[in-house]
């Protein structure tokens, strides 16, 4: 889905977003108004900026806006779509009557920036006033990625969960009767499913390389429950044994499937991730780590494929956590500069906590609902393949990457080390993790 393309490319925008947010924090812009009179029936128009652009996405959000306006006839919503994070942050920095009151973002990596730079309103007082308990309302991982150091400056607005896609015909041909649950089973199946052809592959069991679309360190680490930071905000990637275990497991799998160079050469034959030429859809790979949106894409692309989904495997020593997965999603917040915060909160509250609104939007754009009630709603359209991702979202062991004051910079540091380690440019794992942890800590300190 197009929204997912933006999420994957958001990391490349970290530098520019950082500049925009730092500048915002330095403007000294006054906080917006509180009571705008809308709760007393006064007519108020708020502006909502979002990033969706595909027809089904725009219809889904517009349907919810219409439902909100019907329930709140004195609050009118001016909707502006296809807005990037850069553009919204520039507008918030500038302020004035043309700035949005409510903004959404696909970049959960940026929550720490949004909260710490004071450009989005802390929603905790509004949640409390409305009698909403966030811990009971939202899945744990989704709530975690929408806050920073107690500042709930955003709320989840649909989510993404990651799991295993597998080719059932390829499994049958290889004599594999069920999807793997542990990493040792997964590794054995990936080898069985790999069919060499010359200096390449007729079929690869799985593409483990860190450039392989969704096979990112953070997504793998979601299966380990990595901590990333300690209570003092210091990086734990060199001291948390799960991080070293992940890099060791990934590199071992790379070796068993033919080695880094051979895999990279094969990877260059892959088509675009968000097209019918995705290597799982073409049969180039028999297993894939991917998000719930792929279930709709496969159907829309008309792929000639016998496939199914399952949770992604977990480390053997954490077999009891099978069913977990990495989570991320869309967030929504209120501009701190908005002078229409009462009306803005009514709108945000409706989009994020009204069960029918959340379910309707999830059905429209094939994302995972972001409240516990919506995840269990009988109105949720979920075939067996999509239900896999619903169950992952419900799993208490599912996790996410924590918010940081400098956004996703630490995730990029992990990826960059991963590229060096898997390729053999760096061979000392522990020394590399210590150096990367220092890089992360230095960057965080500079951002404060």
C-alpha positions as CSV (number, residue, x, y, z in Angstrom):
1,X,0.0,0.0,0.0
2,X,1.2,3.5,-0.7
3,X,1.1,4.5,3.0
4,X,3.5,1.7,3.6
5,X,5.9,3.0,1.0
6,X,6.1,6.3,2.9
7,X,6.7,4.4,6.2
8,X,9.6,2.5,4.7
9,X,11.1,5.7,3.2
10,X,10.6,7.8,6.3
11,X,14.0,6.9,7.7
12,X,15.6,8.6,4.8
13,X,13.9,11.8,5.9
14,X,15.2,11.8,9.4
15,X,17.8,14.4,8.9
16,X,15.4,16.9,7.3
17,X,12.7,16.2,9.8
18,X,15.2,16.8,12.6
19,X,16.1,20.2,11.3
20,X,12.4,21.1,11.0
21,X,11.6,20.0,14.5
22,X,14.5,21.6,16.2
23,X,13.6,24.8,14.5
24,X,10.1,24.4,15.7
25,X,11.2,23.9,19.2
26,X,13.2,27.2,19.1
27,X,10.4,29.4,17.8
28,X,9.0,30.0,21.2
29,X,5.5,29.6,19.7
30,X,2.8,30.0,22.2
31,X,0.5,27.2,23.1
32,X,-2.9,27.2,21.5
33,X,-6.2,28.0,23.1
34,X,-8.0,25.6,25.3
35,X,-11.8,25.9,25.2
36,X,-12.9,27.0,21.7
37,X,-16.6,27.0,22.6
38,X,-17.4,23.9,20.6
39,X,-18.6,21.9,23.6
40,X,-21.2,24.6,24.1
41,X,-22.4,24.4,20.6
42,X,-20.4,27.1,18.9
43,X,-19.6,26.4,15.2
44,X,-15.9,25.6,14.8
45,X,-13.9,24.5,11.8
46,X,-10.7,22.5,12.3
47,X,-8.1,21.5,9.7
48,X,-6.9,17.9,9.5
49,X,-3.8,17.0,7.6
50,X,-3.0,13.4,6.7
51,X,-0.8,11.4,4.3
52,X,-3.2,9.0,2.7
53,X,-3.7,9.3,-1.0
54,X,-5.0,6.1,-2.5
55,X,-8.7,6.0,-3.4
56,X,-9.7,3.5,-0.8
57,X,-7.7,5.3,1.9
58,X,-9.1,8.7,1.1
59,X,-12.7,7.3,1.1
60,X,-12.1,5.5,4.4
61,X,-10.9,8.6,6.2
62,X,-13.6,10.8,4.5
63,X,-16.3,8.4,5.6
64,X,-15.1,8.7,9.2
65,X,-15.0,12.5,8.9
66,X,-18.6,12.5,7.7
67,X,-19.7,10.2,10.6
68,X,-17.9,12.6,13.0
69,X,-19.6,15.7,11.6
70,X,-23.0,14.0,11.7
71,X,-22.4,13.3,15.4
72,X,-21.0,16.8,16.1
73,X,-22.9,19.1,13.7
74,X,-21.2,22.2,15.0
75,X,-17.7,20.9,14.3
76,X,-16.6,21.0,10.7
77,X,-13.4,19.3,9.4
78,X,-11.4,20.7,6.6
79,X,-9.5,17.6,5.3
80,X,-6.2,17.9,3.4
81,X,-4.6,14.7,2.2
82,X,-1.3,13.4,0.8
83,X,0.7,15.5,3.3
84,X,4.3,14.5,4.1
85,X,5.8,14.8,7.6
86,X,8.2,17.5,6.4
87,X,5.3,19.7,5.1
88,X,3.2,19.3,8.3
89,X,6.2,20.2,10.5
90,X,7.1,23.2,8.5
91,X,3.5,24.4,8.8
92,X,3.5,23.8,12.5
93,X,6.7,25.7,12.8
94,X,5.3,28.7,10.9
95,X,2.0,28.6,12.8
96,X,-0.8,31.0,11.8
97,X,-4.3,30.4,10.6
98,X,-3.2,28.1,7.8
99,X,-1.5,25.6,10.1
100,X,-3.3,22.3,10.8
101,X,-5.1,21.7,14.0
102,X,-4.8,17.9,13.8
103,X,-2.1,16.0,12.1
104,X,-1.3,12.3,11.4
105,X,2.0,10.6,10.6
106,X,3.1,7.3,9.3
107,X,6.5,7.8,11.1
108,X,6.2,6.3,14.6
109,X,10.0,6.7,14.7
110,X,9.4,10.4,15.0
111,X,7.2,10.4,18.1
112,X,10.1,11.2,20.5
113,X,10.7,14.4,18.4
114,X,7.1,15.4,18.2
115,X,6.7,15.0,22.0
116,X,10.1,16.4,23.2
117,X,10.0,19.4,20.8
118,X,6.6,20.4,22.1
119,X,4.9,20.8,18.7
120,X,2.2,18.3,19.6
121,X,-0.1,18.6,22.6
122,X,0.2,16.2,25.5
123,X,-3.1,14.3,25.4
124,X,-2.8,12.8,28.9
125,X,-5.0,15.5,30.5
126,X,-7.6,15.2,27.8
127,X,-7.7,11.4,28.1
128,X,-8.1,11.7,31.8
129,X,-10.9,14.3,31.5
130,X,-12.7,12.1,29.0
131,X,-12.4,9.1,31.3
132,X,-10.3,7.1,28.9
133,X,-7.7,4.7,30.3
134,X,-5.1,4.4,27.6
135,X,-3.7,1.1,29.0
136,X,-7.1,-0.5,28.8
137,X,-8.0,1.0,25.4
138,X,-4.9,0.5,23.3
139,X,-2.7,-2.6,22.7
140,X,0.5,-2.3,24.8
141,X,2.9,-2.0,21.8
142,X,0.8,0.6,20.0
143,X,0.5,2.7,23.1
144,X,4.2,2.5,23.6
145,X,5.1,3.8,20.2
146,X,2.7,6.7,20.5
147,X,4.3,8.2,23.6
148,X,7.7,9.5,24.9
149,X,8.8,9.6,28.5
150,X,5.2,9.9,29.8
151,X,4.1,12.5,27.2
152,X,1.2,11.0,25.3
153,X,1.5,13.5,22.4
154,X,-0.1,11.1,19.9
155,X,-2.5,8.2,19.8
156,X,-2.5,5.1,17.5
157,X,-4.7,5.4,14.4
158,X,-4.5,1.8,13.0
159,X,-1.4,-0.3,13.2
160,X,0.8,-2.7,11.3
161,X,2.0,-6.1,12.5
162,X,4.6,-8.3,10.9
163,X,4.4,-12.0,10.4
164,X,5.4,-14.9,8.1
165,X,4.1,-15.3,4.5
166,X,4.7,-18.8,3.1
167,X,4.1,-20.6,-0.2
168,X,2.0,-23.6,0.6
169,X,2.8,-25.4,-2.7
170,X,6.6,-24.9,-2.1
171,X,6.1,-26.3,1.4
172,X,4.3,-29.4,0.1
173,X,7.0,-30.0,-2.5
174,X,9.7,-29.8,0.1
175,X,7.8,-32.1,2.5
176,X,7.1,-29.4,5.1
177,X,3.7,-29.9,6.7
178,X,3.4,-26.7,8.9
179,X,5.0,-23.3,9.2
180,X,8.0,-23.1,11.5
181,X,7.6,-21.8,15.0
182,X,11.3,-21.5,16.2
183,X,14.4,-20.2,14.5
184,X,16.0,-23.6,14.2
185,X,12.9,-24.9,12.5
186,X,12.8,-21.8,10.3
187,X,16.4,-22.2,9.3
188,X,16.0,-25.9,8.4
189,X,12.9,-25.0,6.3
190,X,14.6,-22.1,4.5
191,X,17.4,-24.5,3.5
192,X,14.9,-27.2,2.3
193,X,13.0,-24.7,0.3
194,X,16.1,-23.3,-1.5
195,X,16.6,-24.6,-5.0
196,X,19.9,-23.5,-6.5
197,X,20.2,-22.7,-10.2
198,X,23.7,-22.0,-11.6
199,X,25.2,-19.2,-9.6
200,X,21.8,-18.1,-8.3
201,X,18.5,-19.7,-7.3
202,X,15.4,-21.1,-8.9
203,X,13.8,-20.6,-5.6
204,X,15.2,-19.1,-2.4
205,X,13.7,-20.3,0.9
206,X,14.0,-16.8,2.5
207,X,15.9,-13.6,1.9
208,X,17.6,-12.8,5.2
209,X,19.8,-9.9,4.1
210,X,19.2,-6.5,5.8
211,X,18.5,-4.9,2.4
212,X,15.7,-7.5,1.8
213,X,12.7,-5.2,2.1
214,X,11.2,-5.9,5.6
215,X,14.1,-8.0,6.9
216,X,15.4,-5.1,9.1
217,X,17.2,-5.5,12.4
218,X,14.3,-3.9,14.3
219,X,11.8,-6.3,12.7
220,X,14.0,-9.3,13.6
221,X,14.5,-7.9,17.1
222,X,10.7,-7.8,17.6
223,X,10.9,-11.6,17.9
224,X,13.5,-11.3,20.7
225,X,11.9,-8.6,22.8
226,X,15.0,-6.4,22.7
227,X,15.1,-3.4,25.2
228,X,17.2,-0.9,23.2
229,X,17.5,1.6,26.1
230,X,17.9,1.4,29.9
231,X,16.1,3.5,32.5
232,X,18.6,6.3,32.0
233,X,18.1,6.4,28.3
234,X,21.4,4.8,27.5
235,X,21.7,2.3,24.6
236,X,21.6,-1.4,25.7
237,X,22.4,-2.9,22.4
238,X,25.9,-4.0,23.5
239,X,24.7,-5.3,26.9
240,X,21.4,-6.9,25.9
241,X,22.3,-10.5,24.8
242,X,19.3,-10.7,22.5
243,X,20.8,-8.1,20.1
244,X,24.1,-10.1,19.7
245,X,22.0,-13.3,19.4
246,X,19.9,-11.7,16.5
247,X,23.0,-10.6,14.5
248,X,24.6,-14.0,15.0
249,X,21.5,-15.9,13.9
250,X,21.0,-13.7,10.9
251,X,24.6,-14.1,9.7
252,X,24.5,-17.8,10.2
253,X,21.3,-18.0,8.1
254,X,23.0,-15.9,5.4
255,X,25.8,-18.4,5.3
256,X,23.6,-21.5,5.2
257,X,21.6,-20.0,2.3
258,X,24.6,-19.4,0.0
259,X,26.5,-16.5,1.5
260,X,26.1,-12.7,1.4
261,X,27.4,-12.1,-2.1
262,X,25.3,-14.8,-3.7
263,X,22.2,-13.6,-1.9
264,X,22.8,-9.9,-2.8
265,X,23.2,-10.8,-6.4
266,X,19.9,-12.6,-6.3
267,X,18.3,-9.8,-4.5
268,X,19.0,-7.4,-7.4
269,X,16.6,-9.5,-9.5
270,X,13.7,-8.7,-7.2
271,X,10.9,-6.4,-8.4
272,X,9.5,-3.5,-6.5
273,X,8.3,-4.4,-3.0
274,X,5.0,-2.7,-3.5
275,X,4.1,-4.3,-6.8
276,X,3.0,-7.6,-8.3
277,X,6.7,-8.2,-8.9
278,X,7.4,-8.6,-5.2
279,X,9.6,-11.7,-4.9
280,X,7.1,-13.6,-2.8
281,X,4.4,-13.0,-5.3
282,X,6.6,-14.1,-8.2
283,X,7.7,-17.2,-6.4
284,X,11.4,-16.2,-6.2
285,X,11.2,-16.6,-2.4
286,X,9.2,-19.3,-0.6
287,X,8.9,-17.4,2.7
288,X,8.7,-13.7,3.5
289,X,8.6,-11.4,6.5
290,X,5.9,-8.8,5.8
291,X,3.0,-6.8,7.2
292,X,-0.7,-7.3,7.1
293,X,-1.2,-5.0,4.1
294,X,0.4,-7.7,1.9
295,X,-2.8,-9.8,2.3
296,X,-4.7,-7.2,0.3
297,X,-1.9,-6.6,-2.2
298,X,-1.6,-10.3,-3.2
299,X,-5.4,-10.3,-3.9
300,X,-5.3,-7.0,-5.8
301,X,-2.3,-8.1,-7.8
302,X,-4.0,-11.3,-8.9
303,X,-0.9,-13.4,-8.0
304,X,-1.0,-17.0,-9.0
305,X,0.0,-18.2,-5.6
306,X,-1.1,-20.8,-3.0
307,X,-0.1,-19.0,0.2
308,X,-0.9,-18.6,3.9
309,X,0.3,-16.6,6.9
310,X,1.6,-17.4,10.3
311,X,3.4,-15.6,13.1
312,X,7.1,-15.2,12.4
313,X,9.2,-17.7,14.3
314,X,10.9,-16.9,17.6
315,X,14.3,-17.8,19.1
316,X,14.3,-21.4,20.4
317,X,14.9,-20.3,24.0
318,X,11.8,-18.1,23.8
319,X,9.5,-20.7,22.2
320,X,6.7,-19.9,24.6
321,X,6.4,-16.4,23.1
322,X,5.5,-17.7,19.6
323,X,2.7,-15.6,18.2
324,X,4.4,-12.3,18.9
325,X,5.5,-9.8,16.2
326,X,6.9,-6.4,15.6
327,X,4.3,-3.6,15.5
328,X,4.2,-0.1,14.2
329,X,1.5,2.1,12.7
330,X,0.0,5.5,12.0
331,X,-0.2,8.1,14.8
332,X,-2.4,11.2,15.2
333,X,-2.0,14.3,17.4
334,X,-3.1,17.8,18.0
335,X,-0.9,20.8,17.1
336,X,0.2,22.6,20.3
337,X,-0.3,25.9,18.5
338,X,-4.0,25.1,17.6
339,X,-6.5,27.5,19.2
340,X,-9.3,25.0,18.6
341,X,-8.1,22.2,20.9
342,X,-11.5,21.3,22.3
343,X,-12.9,20.5,18.9
344,X,-9.6,19.0,17.8
345,X,-9.7,16.6,20.8
346,X,-13.3,15.5,20.0
347,X,-12.2,14.6,16.5
348,X,-9.0,12.8,17.6
349,X,-11.0,11.0,20.3
350,X,-13.5,9.8,17.7
351,X,-11.0,8.6,15.2
352,X,-8.9,6.7,17.7
353,X,-11.4,5.4,20.3
354,X,-14.8,5.0,18.6
355,X,-15.0,1.3,17.9
356,X,-17.1,1.5,14.7
357,X,-14.8,4.3,13.3
358,X,-11.6,2.3,14.0
359,X,-13.1,-0.9,12.5
360,X,-14.5,0.8,9.5
361,X,-11.2,2.5,8.7
362,X,-9.3,-0.8,9.2
363,X,-11.7,-2.6,6.9
364,X,-11.3,0.1,4.3
365,X,-7.5,0.2,4.1
366,X,-6.6,-3.3,5.3
367,X,-4.6,-2.3,8.4
368,X,-4.8,-3.6,11.9
369,X,-7.3,-1.9,14.3
370,X,-5.7,0.1,17.1
371,X,-7.9,-0.4,20.1
372,X,-8.6,-3.6,22.0
373,X,-12.3,-3.3,21.4
374,X,-11.9,-2.9,17.7
375,X,-9.5,-5.9,17.5
376,X,-12.4,-8.0,19.0
377,X,-15.2,-6.4,17.1
378,X,-17.5,-8.8,15.1
379,X,-17.7,-6.1,12.4
380,X,-14.0,-6.5,11.6
381,X,-13.4,-8.2,8.3
382,X,-10.7,-10.8,8.8
383,X,-10.2,-13.9,6.7
384,X,-7.8,-16.5,8.2
385,X,-4.7,-14.9,6.6
386,X,-5.5,-11.4,8.0
387,X,-6.6,-12.9,11.3
388,X,-3.0,-14.0,11.9
389,X,-2.0,-10.3,12.2
390,X,-5.0,-9.5,14.4
391,X,-3.8,-12.2,16.8
392,X,-0.2,-10.9,16.7
393,X,-1.5,-7.4,17.6
394,X,-3.4,-9.0,20.6
395,X,-0.3,-11.0,21.7
396,X,1.1,-9.4,25.0
397,X,4.6,-10.4,23.9
398,X,4.4,-8.3,20.7
399,X,6.7,-5.3,20.8
400,X,7.9,-2.2,19.0
401,X,10.9,0.1,18.9
402,X,10.8,2.8,21.6
403,X,10.6,6.5,21.0
404,X,13.8,8.5,21.1
405,X,14.5,12.2,21.2
406,X,16.2,12.1,17.8
407,X,13.6,9.9,16.2
408,X,14.8,6.7,14.4
409,X,18.5,7.6,14.3
410,X,19.3,4.7,16.5
411,X,17.5,2.3,14.2
412,X,19.6,3.6,11.3
413,X,22.7,3.0,13.4
414,X,21.6,-0.6,13.9
415,X,20.9,-1.1,10.2
416,X,24.2,0.4,9.2
417,X,26.1,-1.9,11.6
418,X,24.0,-4.8,10.2
419,X,25.1,-4.1,6.7
420,X,28.8,-4.1,7.7
421,X,28.5,-7.3,9.8
422,X,26.5,-9.4,7.4
423,X,28.9,-8.5,4.5
424,X,32.0,-9.2,6.5
425,X,33.3,-5.6,6.5
426,X,33.2,-5.9,10.3
427,X,33.8,-9.2,12.0
428,X,34.0,-8.5,15.7
429,X,30.4,-8.5,16.8
430,X,30.8,-7.3,20.3
431,X,33.2,-4.5,19.4
432,X,30.8,-3.4,16.7
433,X,27.9,-3.4,19.0
434,X,29.9,-1.3,21.6
435,X,30.9,1.2,18.9
436,X,27.3,1.4,17.7
437,X,26.0,1.9,21.2
438,X,28.4,4.8,21.7
439,X,27.3,6.2,18.4
440,X,23.7,6.0,19.5
441,X,24.4,7.6,22.9
442,X,26.4,10.4,21.4
443,X,23.6,11.2,18.9
444,X,21.0,11.2,21.7
445,X,23.1,13.5,23.9
446,X,23.6,15.9,21.0
447,X,19.9,16.1,20.3
448,X,19.1,17.1,23.9
